[in-house]
């Protein structure tokens, strides 16, 4: 390539594209947990969305209802749990005798604070010191830190739900753009990503199923534990604790521990204050049963069976086990995604790459490509129809026949005779015809 042929404008655009790609990678890397959890919510709610979408006309309303249907049970249970906790705290506070001398508090100071007239007549400087002011400022700073953490958590939650919402509403447009822009003549990319999409759905919807099964196990186990509970010490509200444990299992590693650790601590306090050391064995039994039966066994045994059933169970189990250790809390979602991408690359692409042959999508099992997808047949505002089950052989033949016509991208000149007998030239771009045919097949989006 000579210097005269060097296109500075094109090079500048490529440089800008690389810069924007780096910026996008940086943003995704900074919030990778948020994006991964948003993708999980999308796949978990997609079956519900498709059923609702067939019955109502608005895709936005269907997406909002689907996400709300997933979040509402969790909100109801958390609200009920907070109500029970507040009732217990009020009951304990009303039954507890408070002696200020036990905590080094001067009773005269309490009387001054309780009586506004006495407080106004007294010299406030007598009650203020550098240590007391510093303690108050430290408490205010701690409260501000808690509020900041809660605010950041709400922002992350909003991003997760927004990502899931727009993926539900516009996933067909995104897939049409991707296949139209990056699809190959043989349909390998489409076959690969359809297989990946099917396993993503199996894995992430399996997490919801695992949470339901874990909650059922928790309700049964805690109810049985209360049968053997000593007098004065029992699992508070076993159905509620079990269901909360099931919902918390969606948060890996620490999720369920945030449920049964506080419950075990509460039971320990009740045992020490009430029946005494003789009832501590039940608290220990509750903690062990929660950790082994409710937490560990479903996570290592049940989750691989209900998630990624088309993948090897051992590989899925290792992905769920090593993911949180390698990436953190979001690793339980990210590591199975990496596993799915790797497995289907090894199945579809790698054999032909190793053999040096042309990559063909015929190696894809049709069972992986079956997918009930809704396709907008009227350009985004009409009726949706159920897409028929995809057969890999027929899809490959149709893809070959349609895409091979536009592989060279050259213009063909056809000469035709008009009514007056004079010749005319007509230029037709095969690649444009291919793109138009794809758009008409996919709904004109």
C-alpha positions as CSV (number, residue, x, y, z in Angstrom):
1,X,0.0,0.0,0.0
2,X,1.6,3.3,-1.1
3,X,1.5,6.5,0.9
4,X,-0.8,8.0,-1.7
5,X,-3.4,5.4,-1.1
6,X,-3.3,6.0,2.7
7,X,-6.7,7.3,3.7
8,X,-6.2,9.6,6.7
9,X,-9.9,10.0,7.2
10,X,-10.5,6.3,7.5
11,X,-7.6,5.9,9.9
12,X,-8.9,8.7,12.1
13,X,-12.3,7.0,12.2
14,X,-10.7,3.6,13.1
15,X,-8.8,5.4,15.9
16,X,-12.0,6.9,17.2
17,X,-13.6,3.5,17.1
18,X,-10.8,1.9,19.1
19,X,-11.0,4.7,21.6
20,X,-14.7,4.3,22.0
21,X,-14.3,0.6,22.4
22,X,-11.8,1.0,25.1
23,X,-14.1,3.4,26.9
24,X,-17.0,0.9,26.6
25,X,-14.8,-1.9,28.0
26,X,-13.7,0.3,30.9
27,X,-17.4,1.1,31.8
28,X,-18.5,-2.5,31.6
29,X,-15.4,-3.6,33.7
30,X,-16.1,-1.0,36.3
31,X,-19.7,-2.2,36.7
32,X,-19.4,-5.8,35.5
33,X,-21.4,-7.1,38.5
34,X,-24.3,-4.8,37.8
35,X,-24.4,-5.7,34.1
36,X,-24.1,-9.4,34.7
37,X,-27.0,-9.3,37.3
38,X,-29.0,-7.3,34.8
39,X,-28.5,-10.0,32.2
40,X,-29.6,-12.5,34.8
41,X,-32.8,-10.6,35.5
42,X,-33.4,-10.5,31.7
43,X,-33.1,-14.2,31.2
44,X,-35.1,-15.0,34.4
45,X,-38.0,-12.8,33.3
46,X,-38.0,-13.5,29.6
47,X,-40.4,-16.6,29.7
48,X,-42.9,-14.5,31.7
49,X,-42.5,-11.5,29.3
50,X,-43.2,-13.6,26.3
51,X,-46.4,-15.0,27.7
52,X,-47.6,-11.6,28.8
53,X,-46.6,-10.1,25.5
54,X,-49.0,-12.4,23.6
55,X,-51.9,-11.1,25.6
56,X,-51.3,-7.3,25.7
57,X,-50.3,-4.9,23.0
58,X,-47.5,-2.9,24.6
59,X,-44.0,-4.4,24.8
60,X,-43.0,-1.7,27.4
61,X,-46.0,-2.7,29.6
62,X,-45.2,-6.4,29.3
63,X,-41.6,-5.8,30.2
64,X,-42.5,-3.7,33.3
65,X,-45.1,-6.2,34.4
66,X,-42.6,-9.1,34.0
67,X,-39.9,-7.4,36.1
68,X,-42.4,-6.3,38.7
69,X,-43.8,-9.9,38.9
70,X,-40.3,-11.1,39.8
71,X,-39.5,-8.3,42.3
72,X,-42.9,-8.1,44.0
73,X,-42.7,-11.5,46.0
74,X,-39.3,-10.5,47.3
75,X,-40.6,-7.1,48.3
76,X,-43.6,-8.6,50.1
77,X,-41.5,-11.1,52.0
78,X,-38.8,-8.5,53.0
79,X,-41.6,-6.0,54.1
80,X,-43.3,-8.7,56.2
81,X,-39.9,-9.7,57.7
82,X,-39.1,-6.1,58.7
83,X,-42.6,-5.8,60.3
84,X,-41.9,-8.9,62.4
85,X,-38.5,-7.7,63.4
86,X,-39.9,-4.3,64.4
87,X,-42.6,-6.0,66.5
88,X,-40.0,-8.2,68.3
89,X,-37.8,-5.2,69.0
90,X,-40.7,-3.2,70.5
91,X,-41.6,-6.2,72.6
92,X,-38.1,-6.7,73.9
93,X,-37.6,-3.0,74.6
94,X,-40.9,-2.9,76.6
95,X,-39.9,-5.9,78.7
96,X,-36.3,-4.7,79.4
97,X,-35.5,-2.8,82.5
98,X,-32.9,0.0,81.8
99,X,-30.6,1.1,84.6
100,X,-28.5,4.0,83.5
101,X,-25.9,3.3,86.3
102,X,-25.1,0.0,84.6
103,X,-23.9,2.0,81.5
104,X,-22.1,4.8,83.4
105,X,-24.8,7.4,82.7
106,X,-25.5,10.1,85.3
107,X,-29.2,10.0,86.2
108,X,-29.1,13.8,86.7
109,X,-28.1,14.2,83.0
110,X,-31.1,12.1,82.0
111,X,-33.4,14.2,84.1
112,X,-32.0,17.4,82.6
113,X,-32.6,16.1,79.1
114,X,-36.1,14.8,79.9
115,X,-37.2,18.2,81.3
116,X,-36.9,21.0,78.7
117,X,-37.2,23.7,81.3
118,X,-34.3,22.4,83.3
119,X,-32.3,21.9,80.1
120,X,-32.8,25.6,79.1
121,X,-31.9,26.9,82.6
122,X,-28.7,24.9,82.8
123,X,-25.4,25.7,81.2
124,X,-25.0,23.5,78.2
125,X,-21.2,23.9,78.2
126,X,-21.2,21.7,81.4
127,X,-22.4,18.8,79.3
128,X,-20.2,19.4,76.3
129,X,-16.6,18.3,75.9
130,X,-14.2,17.6,73.1
131,X,-14.8,13.9,73.5
132,X,-18.6,14.1,73.4
133,X,-18.6,16.4,70.3
134,X,-16.2,14.1,68.5
135,X,-18.4,11.1,69.3
136,X,-21.5,12.9,68.0
137,X,-19.7,13.9,64.8
138,X,-18.4,10.3,64.3
139,X,-21.9,9.0,64.7
140,X,-23.2,11.5,62.1
141,X,-20.4,10.5,59.7
142,X,-21.2,6.8,60.2
143,X,-24.9,7.5,59.5
144,X,-23.9,9.5,56.3
145,X,-21.7,6.6,55.2
146,X,-24.6,4.2,55.6
147,X,-26.9,6.5,53.6
148,X,-24.2,6.8,50.9
149,X,-24.0,3.0,50.6
150,X,-27.7,2.7,50.4
151,X,-27.9,5.3,47.7
152,X,-25.2,3.6,45.6
153,X,-27.0,0.3,46.0
154,X,-30.2,1.8,44.8
155,X,-28.4,3.2,41.7
156,X,-27.0,-0.2,40.9
157,X,-30.5,-1.7,41.3
158,X,-31.9,0.9,39.0
159,X,-29.3,0.1,36.3
160,X,-30.0,-3.7,36.6
161,X,-33.7,-3.2,36.2
162,X,-33.3,-0.7,33.4
163,X,-30.9,-3.0,31.5
164,X,-33.3,-6.0,31.9
165,X,-36.3,-3.8,30.8
166,X,-34.7,-2.6,27.6
167,X,-33.3,-6.0,26.7
168,X,-36.8,-7.5,27.1
169,X,-38.4,-4.8,25.0
170,X,-35.8,-4.5,22.2
171,X,-33.9,-7.8,22.2
172,X,-35.2,-8.7,18.7
173,X,-34.0,-5.4,17.3
174,X,-30.6,-5.9,18.8
175,X,-30.3,-9.4,17.4
176,X,-31.4,-8.3,13.9
177,X,-28.8,-5.5,13.9
178,X,-26.1,-7.8,15.2
179,X,-26.7,-10.6,12.6
180,X,-27.2,-8.1,9.8
181,X,-23.9,-6.3,10.6
182,X,-21.7,-9.2,11.8
183,X,-23.3,-12.3,10.4
184,X,-21.3,-14.5,8.0
185,X,-22.4,-16.1,4.8
186,X,-22.6,-19.6,6.3
187,X,-24.7,-18.6,9.4
188,X,-22.0,-19.8,11.8
189,X,-22.3,-16.7,14.1
190,X,-26.1,-17.0,14.2
191,X,-25.9,-20.7,15.1
192,X,-23.3,-20.1,17.7
193,X,-25.1,-17.3,19.5
194,X,-28.5,-19.1,19.3
195,X,-26.9,-22.0,21.1
196,X,-25.4,-19.7,23.7
197,X,-28.7,-17.9,24.2
198,X,-30.5,-21.2,24.8
199,X,-28.0,-22.2,27.5
200,X,-28.0,-18.8,29.1
201,X,-31.8,-19.1,29.4
202,X,-31.5,-22.6,30.9
203,X,-28.8,-21.5,33.4
204,X,-30.4,-18.2,34.6
205,X,-34.0,-19.4,34.7
206,X,-32.6,-22.4,36.6
207,X,-31.4,-20.0,39.3
208,X,-35.0,-18.9,39.9
209,X,-36.1,-22.5,40.0
210,X,-33.2,-23.2,42.5
211,X,-34.3,-20.3,44.7
212,X,-37.9,-21.7,44.8
213,X,-36.6,-25.2,45.6
214,X,-34.2,-23.8,48.3
215,X,-37.0,-21.8,49.9
216,X,-39.2,-25.0,50.0
217,X,-36.4,-27.0,51.6
218,X,-35.9,-24.2,54.1
219,X,-39.6,-24.1,55.1
220,X,-39.6,-27.9,55.6
221,X,-36.3,-28.1,57.5
222,X,-37.0,-25.2,59.9
223,X,-40.6,-26.4,60.6
224,X,-39.1,-29.9,61.5
225,X,-36.5,-28.3,63.7
226,X,-39.1,-26.6,65.7
227,X,-40.6,-30.0,66.6
228,X,-37.5,-30.7,68.6
229,X,-37.0,-27.2,70.0
230,X,-36.6,-26.8,73.8
231,X,-39.0,-24.7,75.7
232,X,-38.4,-21.0,75.2
233,X,-36.2,-21.3,72.2
234,X,-37.5,-22.0,68.7
235,X,-37.0,-20.8,65.1
236,X,-39.0,-17.6,64.7
237,X,-41.6,-17.9,61.9
238,X,-40.1,-21.0,60.1
239,X,-42.0,-20.4,56.8
240,X,-40.8,-16.8,56.6
241,X,-37.2,-17.7,57.4
242,X,-37.2,-20.5,54.8
243,X,-38.7,-18.3,52.1
244,X,-36.2,-15.5,52.8
245,X,-33.4,-18.0,52.6
246,X,-34.7,-19.1,49.2
247,X,-34.8,-15.5,47.9
248,X,-31.4,-14.8,49.4
249,X,-29.9,-17.7,47.5
250,X,-30.0,-15.5,44.4
251,X,-27.1,-13.6,46.0
252,X,-24.2,-16.1,45.9
253,X,-21.9,-17.0,48.8
254,X,-23.2,-14.6,51.4
255,X,-26.9,-14.5,50.5
256,X,-28.4,-17.1,52.8
257,X,-25.9,-16.3,55.5
258,X,-27.5,-12.9,55.8
259,X,-30.7,-14.6,56.8
260,X,-29.8,-17.5,59.1
261,X,-26.8,-15.8,60.8
262,X,-29.0,-13.0,62.4
263,X,-31.7,-15.6,63.2
264,X,-29.0,-17.8,65.0
265,X,-27.7,-14.7,66.9
266,X,-31.3,-13.8,68.0
267,X,-31.9,-17.4,69.1
268,X,-28.6,-17.4,71.0
269,X,-29.6,-14.2,72.9
270,X,-33.0,-15.7,73.7
271,X,-31.4,-18.9,74.9
272,X,-28.9,-17.1,77.2
273,X,-31.4,-14.7,78.7
274,X,-34.2,-17.3,79.0
275,X,-33.6,-21.1,79.5
276,X,-29.9,-20.7,79.9
277,X,-26.9,-22.7,78.5
278,X,-28.9,-25.9,78.3
279,X,-30.7,-24.6,75.2
280,X,-27.7,-23.5,73.3
281,X,-27.4,-26.9,71.6
282,X,-30.5,-26.1,69.6
283,X,-29.0,-22.9,68.4
284,X,-25.9,-24.8,67.3
285,X,-28.0,-27.4,65.6
286,X,-30.0,-24.7,63.7
287,X,-26.7,-23.1,62.5
288,X,-25.3,-26.4,61.3
289,X,-28.5,-27.6,59.6
290,X,-28.8,-24.2,57.9
291,X,-25.3,-24.2,56.6
292,X,-25.3,-27.9,55.4
293,X,-28.8,-28.7,54.4
294,X,-30.3,-25.3,53.3
295,X,-27.2,-23.5,52.1
296,X,-24.4,-25.9,50.9
297,X,-26.2,-28.9,49.5
298,X,-28.7,-27.0,47.3
299,X,-25.9,-24.8,46.0
300,X,-23.5,-27.6,45.1
301,X,-25.9,-30.4,44.2
302,X,-29.3,-28.9,43.2
303,X,-28.2,-25.8,41.3
304,X,-26.1,-27.6,38.7
305,X,-29.0,-30.0,37.9
306,X,-31.6,-27.3,37.4
307,X,-29.2,-24.8,35.7
308,X,-27.6,-25.6,32.4
309,X,-29.2,-29.0,32.0
310,X,-27.7,-29.4,28.5
311,X,-24.2,-28.9,29.9
312,X,-22.1,-31.4,31.9
313,X,-23.2,-31.3,35.5
314,X,-19.6,-31.4,36.9
315,X,-18.6,-28.5,34.7
316,X,-21.6,-26.4,35.8
317,X,-20.9,-27.3,39.5
318,X,-17.2,-26.2,39.2
319,X,-18.4,-23.0,37.5
320,X,-20.7,-22.1,40.3
321,X,-18.1,-23.1,42.9
322,X,-15.0,-21.3,41.4
323,X,-16.9,-18.3,40.0
324,X,-17.4,-16.5,43.3
325,X,-13.9,-17.3,44.4
326,X,-12.4,-15.9,41.2
327,X,-14.6,-12.9,40.4
328,X,-16.5,-12.1,43.6
329,X,-20.2,-12.2,44.3
330,X,-21.2,-11.8,40.7
331,X,-18.9,-14.8,39.7
332,X,-21.8,-17.2,40.2
333,X,-23.4,-15.6,37.2
334,X,-20.3,-14.7,35.2
335,X,-18.4,-18.0,35.4
336,X,-21.4,-20.0,33.9
337,X,-21.6,-17.5,31.1
338,X,-17.9,-18.0,30.3
339,X,-18.5,-21.8,30.5
340,X,-21.3,-21.6,28.0
341,X,-19.3,-19.5,25.6
342,X,-16.3,-21.8,25.8
343,X,-18.4,-25.0,25.4
344,X,-20.2,-23.9,22.2
345,X,-17.0,-22.5,20.7
346,X,-15.4,-25.9,21.2
347,X,-18.5,-27.6,19.7
348,X,-19.2,-25.4,16.7
349,X,-16.1,-23.5,15.7
350,X,-13.0,-25.2,17.1
351,X,-13.2,-28.5,15.1
352,X,-13.2,-26.7,11.7
353,X,-10.5,-24.3,12.9
354,X,-8.3,-27.2,13.9
355,X,-9.0,-29.1,10.6
356,X,-8.4,-26.0,8.5
357,X,-11.8,-26.5,6.8
358,X,-14.6,-24.1,6.1
359,X,-16.8,-23.5,9.2
360,X,-20.3,-24.9,8.8
361,X,-23.1,-24.6,11.4
362,X,-24.3,-28.2,10.7
363,X,-22.7,-29.5,13.9
364,X,-25.3,-27.7,16.0
365,X,-27.8,-30.0,17.6
366,X,-31.3,-28.7,16.6
367,X,-32.4,-29.1,20.3
368,X,-30.0,-26.2,21.2
369,X,-31.6,-24.0,18.5
370,X,-35.2,-24.5,19.5
371,X,-36.4,-21.3,20.9
372,X,-39.8,-19.7,21.4
373,X,-39.0,-16.2,20.3
374,X,-41.4,-13.4,19.5
375,X,-40.8,-11.6,16.3
376,X,-42.4,-8.3,15.4
377,X,-43.9,-8.9,12.0
378,X,-45.1,-5.4,11.5
379,X,-42.1,-3.2,12.2
380,X,-42.5,-2.8,15.9
381,X,-46.2,-2.0,16.3
382,X,-48.2,-5.0,15.1
383,X,-49.0,-8.4,16.2
384,X,-46.3,-10.8,17.5
385,X,-46.2,-14.4,16.4
386,X,-44.5,-17.4,17.8
387,X,-41.5,-18.3,15.8
388,X,-41.4,-21.9,14.7
389,X,-38.8,-24.3,16.0
390,X,-35.6,-23.9,14.2
391,X,-34.1,-26.9,12.3
392,X,-30.4,-26.5,11.8
393,X,-30.3,-28.2,8.4
394,X,-33.0,-26.1,6.9
395,X,-31.6,-22.9,8.5
396,X,-28.2,-23.7,7.0
397,X,-29.6,-24.2,3.5
398,X,-31.7,-21.1,3.6
399,X,-28.8,-19.1,5.0
400,X,-26.5,-20.3,2.4
401,X,-28.9,-19.6,-0.5
402,X,-29.7,-16.1,0.7
403,X,-26.2,-15.0,1.8
404,X,-24.1,-16.5,-0.9
405,X,-25.8,-14.1,-3.4
406,X,-24.3,-11.2,-1.6
407,X,-20.9,-12.7,-0.7
408,X,-18.9,-10.9,-3.4
409,X,-20.8,-7.5,-2.9
410,X,-20.2,-6.6,-6.6
411,X,-22.6,-4.9,-8.9
412,X,-24.1,-6.8,-11.7
413,X,-25.2,-5.0,-14.9
414,X,-28.3,-6.3,-16.5
415,X,-29.2,-5.1,-20.0
416,X,-32.9,-5.1,-20.9
417,X,-34.8,-3.8,-23.8
418,X,-37.4,-1.2,-23.4
419,X,-40.6,-0.7,-25.3
420,X,-38.9,1.5,-27.8
421,X,-36.2,-1.1,-28.5
422,X,-33.4,0.9,-27.0
423,X,-31.0,-0.7,-24.5
424,X,-30.8,0.4,-20.9
425,X,-28.5,-0.5,-18.0
426,X,-29.6,-1.4,-14.6
427,X,-27.2,-1.7,-11.6
428,X,-28.2,-4.0,-8.8
429,X,-26.2,-4.5,-5.6
430,X,-26.6,-8.1,-4.5
431,X,-25.5,-7.2,-0.9
432,X,-28.3,-4.6,-0.7
433,X,-30.9,-7.1,-1.9
434,X,-29.7,-9.6,0.7
435,X,-30.1,-6.9,3.4
436,X,-33.6,-6.0,2.2
437,X,-34.6,-9.6,2.2
438,X,-33.4,-10.1,5.7
439,X,-35.3,-7.0,6.9
440,X,-38.5,-8.2,5.3
441,X,-38.1,-11.7,6.8
442,X,-37.4,-10.3,10.3
443,X,-40.2,-7.8,10.4
444,X,-38.8,-4.7,8.9
445,X,-37.2,-3.4,12.1
